[in-house]
Amino acid sequence: MSGNLEKEGEAALVAASATLNVDLVKAPHHGSKTSSTESFVKATQARLAVISVGLTSMFGHPRPEVVERWKAAGAEVITTGRRGTITVSTDGTDLRVDSFVH
């Protein structure tokens, strides 16, 4: 859903639907400070936020304040930098999260 979405795109999604209501979100733009706005994070109501990012990032991604924003909204935050490839599957009711590094 989110790709490299930044705050303007997030605002458009939130304006279209005050509640996006998802179980899982791929956090936009590698957890940069230009995305994962408070209104977007709250609207998703995500239980899990996956951030696609290297173990180290020359851009400082994910930004600590972005990680904290997701956590404060109740989401578990996992990154590909720490967990490697992350695979999520569902039976329509439950999510199963597997990763290369546990």
Secondary structure, 3 states (H helix, E strand, C coil): CCCCCCHHHHHHHHHHCCCCCCCEEECHHHHCCCCCCHHHHHHHCCCEEEECCCCCCCCCCCCHHHHHHHHHCCCEEEEHHHHCCEEEEECCCCEEEEECCC
